[in-house]
Amino acid sequence: MSKRRITVIPGDGIGPSIIESAIQILTHAGCDFDYEYADAGLVALEKHGELLPQATLDLIEKNKVSLKGPLTTPVGGGFTSINVSLRKKFNLYANVRPVISFKGTKSRYDNIDIITVRENTEGMYSGAGQKRSSDNQSAEAMSIITRDGAERIVTFAFELARQEGRKKVTIIHKANILKSTSGLFLEVAREVAARYPDIQNEEMIVDAACMNLVMYPERFDVMVTTNLFGDILSDLCAGLVGGLGMAPGANIGEGAAIFEAVHGSAPDIAGKNIANPTSVILASIQMLEYLGMQDKAERIREAVRATIESGDRVTRDLGGTASTSEFTQAIIDRL
């Protein structure tokens, strides 16, 4: 029986270091994958003259499952966001961002367990209608919400809630002001929610959701929303558990999935062996769950939890003095 092949995109900056950490941990947990490496980002631009080479796209298409480090899109020069390009190319319509409290992290709360489900391809990030006036005095961008897109993402959220044994889905919108786009999203979300009588649902305006997340985060379980709101809310949730270094992300479509660290490439600390690899380790756990390998996913999660809680060889942002490789070994020791 052939091994499962995983496309690995190490990325830029600290990407190769933290990706290597995740792969070492996967190997020690008994995950017998074949890894095929591909370039994207600044590394690809230097080596191949383009940010997202066709060979990389072909490898993602072939293997269907990818583990990705942070990528850098150069500012200016007409470069399109690599992450947005990947989501559109493979129709990765669902962005899943779970956050959970780990004892030992520097955070204001110790009881967070929230999943943000963000529509990944429509809304303000559709890229449609972006233009400036000839005198550079005004600018426009178009938000596009479709009934199919809204139904697909809200259904995904309720199915995920049911699968994970979650009790509530919060539908987040701005239909009081954006009556056309957010209004359609809310209308469709209500129709979908009615199909899931076993799961509680509530509606919340996005600004109220931000306030409540900061004041009463324990009230949230699964949140589902449109692209721009989801982008902001998922980072807010990361702040509740210690920052982006503790927040993984999954981009899931009908035929492909990309799992990633959601933080930046941190070029200032690249090559210094001090980066915290937790985000991409947690993303690899999401990947295992997606592949139906829940037992191995839970083993790794518990090893990460035990390492951080004990403060054993943790990195500086977690209050320790250990290197990336020492922190990785501390997790491996617990496996």
C-alpha positions as CSV (number, residue, x, y, z in Angstrom):
1,M,0.0,0.0,0.0
2,S,1.5,3.3,-1.0
3,K,2.2,6.0,1.5
4,R,0.1,9.2,1.8
5,R,1.9,12.0,0.0
6,I,1.8,15.5,1.4
7,T,2.9,18.6,-0.4
8,V,5.2,20.7,1.9
9,I,5.7,24.4,1.2
10,P,8.4,25.5,3.7
11,G,7.9,29.2,2.8
12,D,10.0,32.2,3.7
13,G,11.8,33.5,6.8
14,I,11.2,31.2,9.7
15,G,9.1,28.9,7.6
16,P,11.6,26.2,6.8
17,S,12.6,26.0,10.5
18,I,9.1,25.6,11.9
19,I,8.0,23.3,9.1
20,E,10.9,21.0,9.9
21,S,9.8,21.0,13.5
22,A,6.3,19.9,12.6
23,I,7.6,17.2,10.3
24,Q,9.9,15.8,13.0
25,I,7.0,15.6,15.4
26,L,4.7,14.0,12.8
27,T,7.4,11.4,12.2
28,H,7.9,10.6,15.9
29,A,4.1,10.3,16.3
30,G,4.1,7.5,13.7
31,C,2.8,9.4,10.7
32,D,4.3,7.5,7.8
33,F,3.9,10.2,5.0
34,D,5.9,10.8,1.9
35,Y,6.7,14.6,1.8
36,E,7.2,16.3,-1.6
37,Y,8.6,19.8,-1.3
38,A,7.6,22.9,-3.3
39,D,8.6,26.5,-3.4
40,A,6.4,29.6,-3.0
41,G,6.9,33.2,-1.9
42,L,10.2,35.1,-2.0
43,V,12.2,31.9,-2.1
44,A,10.3,30.9,-5.3
45,L,10.7,34.4,-6.7
46,E,14.5,34.3,-6.3
47,K,14.8,30.7,-7.6
48,H,12.2,30.6,-10.4
49,G,11.3,34.2,-11.1
50,E,7.7,33.9,-9.8
51,L,6.0,33.8,-6.4
52,L,3.8,30.7,-7.2
53,P,5.5,28.5,-9.8
54,Q,3.4,26.2,-11.9
55,A,5.3,23.2,-10.6
56,T,4.1,24.1,-7.1
57,L,0.5,24.4,-8.2
58,D,0.8,21.0,-10.0
59,L,2.1,19.3,-6.8
60,I,-0.7,20.8,-4.7
61,E,-3.2,19.5,-7.3
62,K,-1.6,16.1,-7.4
63,N,-1.4,15.4,-3.6
64,K,-4.6,17.3,-2.5
65,V,-3.2,17.9,1.0
66,S,-0.5,20.5,1.8
67,L,1.3,21.8,4.8
68,K,2.5,25.3,4.4
69,G,4.8,27.7,6.2
70,P,4.4,31.5,6.1
71,L,4.8,33.2,2.7
72,T,5.8,36.7,2.0
73,T,4.1,38.6,-0.8
74,P,6.2,41.7,-1.7
75,V,4.5,45.0,-1.0
76,G,3.8,47.0,-4.1
77,G,4.8,46.1,-7.6
78,G,1.4,44.7,-8.5
79,F,2.0,41.4,-6.7
80,T,-1.2,39.5,-5.7
81,S,-1.4,37.9,-2.3
82,I,-0.1,34.3,-2.6
83,N,-2.5,33.0,0.0
84,V,-5.5,34.6,-1.8
85,S,-4.3,33.2,-5.1
86,L,-4.1,29.6,-3.6
87,R,-7.5,29.9,-2.1
88,K,-9.0,31.0,-5.5
89,K,-7.0,28.5,-7.6
90,F,-8.1,25.5,-5.6
91,N,-11.5,26.9,-4.4
92,L,-10.6,26.5,-0.8
93,Y,-13.8,28.1,0.3
94,A,-13.6,27.3,4.1
95,N,-11.0,28.9,6.4
96,V,-11.1,27.1,9.7
97,R,-9.2,28.8,12.6
98,P,-9.5,27.1,16.0
99,V,-8.1,28.7,19.1
100,I,-7.8,26.9,22.5
101,S,-6.1,27.9,25.7
102,F,-2.9,26.3,26.8
103,K,-1.8,26.7,30.4
104,G,1.6,28.3,30.4
105,T,1.0,30.8,27.6
106,K,0.9,34.6,28.2
107,S,-2.8,35.3,27.7
108,R,-5.6,37.0,29.6
109,Y,-7.9,33.9,29.5
110,D,-7.5,30.3,30.4
111,N,-10.8,28.9,29.1
112,I,-10.9,29.7,25.4
113,D,-12.1,27.0,22.9
114,I,-13.5,28.8,19.8
115,I,-13.6,27.9,16.1
116,T,-13.9,30.6,13.5
117,V,-15.2,29.4,10.1
118,R,-14.6,32.1,7.5
119,E,-15.8,32.2,3.9
120,N,-12.6,32.3,2.0
121,T,-13.3,33.3,-1.6
122,E,-16.0,36.0,-1.8
123,G,-16.9,39.2,0.0
124,M,-14.5,42.1,0.0
125,Y,-11.6,39.8,-0.9
126,S,-13.2,38.8,-4.2
127,G,-10.9,41.3,-5.9
128,A,-13.7,42.6,-8.1
129,G,-14.2,46.2,-9.0
130,Q,-11.1,47.6,-7.4
131,K,-10.3,51.0,-9.0
132,R,-9.2,54.5,-8.3
133,S,-10.4,57.7,-9.9
134,S,-8.2,59.3,-12.5
135,D,-7.5,62.2,-10.1
136,N,-6.7,59.8,-7.3
137,Q,-9.3,61.3,-5.1
138,S,-11.6,58.3,-4.6
139,A,-11.3,54.6,-4.7
140,E,-13.8,51.7,-5.0
141,A,-13.9,48.0,-4.2
142,M,-16.8,45.6,-4.7
143,S,-18.1,43.0,-2.2
144,I,-19.7,40.0,-3.8
145,I,-21.8,37.5,-1.8
146,T,-23.6,34.7,-3.6
147,R,-26.3,32.5,-2.3
148,D,-24.3,29.3,-3.2
149,G,-21.2,30.7,-1.4
150,A,-23.1,31.6,1.7
151,E,-25.0,28.3,1.9
152,R,-21.8,26.4,1.4
153,I,-19.9,28.0,4.2
154,V,-22.7,28.1,6.7
155,T,-23.5,24.4,6.0
156,F,-19.8,23.7,6.5
157,A,-19.9,25.4,9.9
158,F,-22.9,23.5,11.1
159,E,-21.5,20.2,9.9
160,L,-18.3,20.9,11.7
161,A,-20.1,21.8,14.9
162,R,-22.0,18.5,14.7
163,Q,-18.9,16.5,13.9
164,E,-17.0,18.1,16.8
165,G,-19.9,17.8,19.3
166,R,-20.2,21.6,19.5
167,K,-23.4,23.1,20.9
168,K,-23.8,26.5,19.2
169,V,-23.0,28.3,16.0
170,T,-22.9,32.1,16.1
171,I,-23.7,33.8,12.7
172,I,-21.8,37.1,12.5
173,H,-23.0,39.7,10.1
174,K,-23.6,43.5,9.4
175,A,-27.0,43.2,7.8
176,N,-28.3,46.3,9.6
177,I,-26.0,48.4,7.4
178,L,-24.9,46.2,4.5
179,K,-28.4,45.2,3.7
180,S,-27.7,43.7,0.3
181,T,-24.5,41.6,0.8
182,S,-24.5,40.9,4.5
183,G,-28.3,40.8,4.3
184,L,-28.2,37.9,1.8
185,F,-25.6,36.1,3.9
186,L,-27.8,36.4,7.0
187,E,-30.9,35.3,5.1
188,V,-29.2,32.2,3.8
189,A,-27.6,31.4,7.2
190,R,-31.1,31.4,8.8
191,E,-32.3,28.9,6.2
192,V,-29.3,26.6,6.8
193,A,-29.6,26.9,10.6
194,A,-33.2,25.7,10.4
195,R,-31.9,22.4,9.0
196,Y,-29.9,21.8,12.2
197,P,-32.4,21.8,15.1
198,D,-29.9,19.9,17.3
199,I,-27.5,22.8,17.3
200,Q,-28.2,26.1,18.9
201,N,-27.7,29.1,16.7
202,E,-27.6,32.8,17.4
203,E,-27.0,36.0,15.3
204,M,-24.7,38.8,16.2
205,I,-23.6,42.0,14.5
206,V,-19.9,42.0,14.0
207,D,-19.0,45.0,16.2
208,A,-21.0,43.5,19.0
209,A,-19.3,40.2,18.5
210,C,-15.9,41.9,18.8
211,M,-16.9,43.5,22.2
212,N,-18.4,40.2,23.5
213,L,-15.3,38.2,22.4
214,V,-13.2,40.5,24.6
215,M,-15.6,40.6,27.5
216,Y,-17.3,37.2,27.5
217,P,-15.3,34.8,25.2
218,E,-16.8,31.8,27.0
219,R,-20.1,32.6,25.3
220,F,-18.7,31.5,21.9
221,D,-18.3,28.1,20.4
222,V,-18.3,28.1,16.6
223,M,-18.5,31.4,14.6
224,V,-19.3,31.6,10.9
225,T,-19.0,34.8,8.9
226,T,-17.9,36.4,5.6
227,N,-14.4,36.9,4.4
228,L,-13.4,40.3,5.8
229,F,-15.1,39.9,9.2
230,G,-13.6,36.4,9.5
231,D,-10.1,37.7,8.8
232,I,-10.4,40.2,11.7
233,L,-12.3,38.0,14.1
234,S,-9.9,35.1,13.8
235,D,-6.9,37.3,14.6
236,L,-8.8,38.8,17.6
237,C,-9.4,35.2,18.8
238,A,-5.7,34.4,18.4
239,G,-5.1,37.3,20.8
240,L,-7.2,35.7,23.4
241,V,-4.9,32.7,23.6
242,G,-1.5,34.3,23.4
243,G,-1.2,35.5,19.8
244,L,-0.8,34.2,16.2
245,G,2.0,31.9,17.3
246,M,-0.7,29.8,19.0
247,A,-3.2,29.9,16.1
248,P,-3.3,27.4,13.2
249,G,-5.4,27.6,10.1
250,A,-6.9,25.3,7.5
251,N,-8.1,26.2,4.0
252,I,-10.5,23.5,2.8
253,G,-12.2,22.9,-0.5
254,E,-14.0,20.1,-2.2
255,G,-10.9,18.5,-3.6
256,A,-7.9,20.0,-1.7
257,A,-6.8,21.4,1.6
258,I,-3.9,23.5,2.8
259,F,-2.9,23.7,6.4
260,E,-0.7,26.5,7.6
261,A,0.8,28.7,10.2
262,V,-1.2,31.9,10.1
263,H,1.5,34.3,11.3
264,G,4.1,36.1,9.2
265,S,7.5,34.9,8.0
266,A,9.4,37.0,10.7
267,P,12.5,37.6,8.6
268,D,14.2,39.4,11.5
269,I,14.6,36.1,13.4
270,A,15.0,33.7,10.4
271,G,18.0,31.4,10.8
272,K,18.3,32.1,14.6
273,N,16.6,28.9,15.8
274,I,14.4,30.9,18.2
275,A,11.0,30.8,16.5
276,N,8.0,29.2,18.2
277,P,6.7,26.4,15.8
278,T,3.4,25.9,17.7
279,S,1.2,27.4,15.0
280,V,2.3,25.1,12.3
281,I,2.4,22.1,14.7
282,L,-1.2,22.8,15.5
283,A,-1.9,23.1,11.8
284,S,-0.4,19.7,11.3
285,I,-2.8,18.4,13.9
286,Q,-5.7,19.9,11.9
287,M,-4.2,18.0,8.9
288,L,-4.2,14.7,10.7
289,E,-7.9,15.2,11.8
290,Y,-8.8,16.0,8.2
291,L,-7.1,12.7,7.1
292,G,-9.1,10.8,9.8
293,M,-6.0,10.2,12.0
294,Q,-7.6,11.5,15.2
295,D,-5.6,9.3,17.5
296,K,-2.2,10.6,16.3
297,A,-3.6,14.2,16.3
298,E,-4.6,13.9,20.0
299,R,-1.2,12.4,21.0
300,I,0.6,15.4,19.5
301,R,-1.9,17.9,21.0
302,E,-1.4,16.4,24.4
303,A,2.4,16.5,24.0
304,V,2.3,20.1,23.0
305,R,0.0,20.9,25.9
306,A,2.2,19.1,28.5
307,T,5.3,20.8,27.2
308,I,3.9,24.3,27.3
309,E,2.2,23.8,30.7
310,S,5.3,22.5,32.3
311,G,7.5,25.2,30.8
312,D,10.0,22.6,29.7
313,R,12.3,24.0,27.0
314,V,9.8,26.5,25.7
315,T,10.7,29.4,23.4
316,R,11.0,33.0,24.5
317,D,7.5,34.1,23.6
318,L,6.2,31.3,25.9
319,G,8.3,32.6,28.8
320,G,11.4,30.3,28.3
321,T,14.8,30.5,26.8
322,A,14.8,27.4,24.5
323,S,15.5,27.2,20.8
324,T,13.1,26.0,18.2
325,S,14.9,22.7,18.1
326,E,15.0,22.3,21.9
327,F,11.3,23.0,22.1
328,T,10.7,20.5,19.3
329,Q,12.7,17.8,21.2
330,A,10.7,18.5,24.4
331,I,7.5,17.7,22.5
332,I,9.1,14.6,20.9
333,D,10.2,13.4,24.3
334,R,6.6,13.4,25.4
335,L,5.6,11.3,22.4
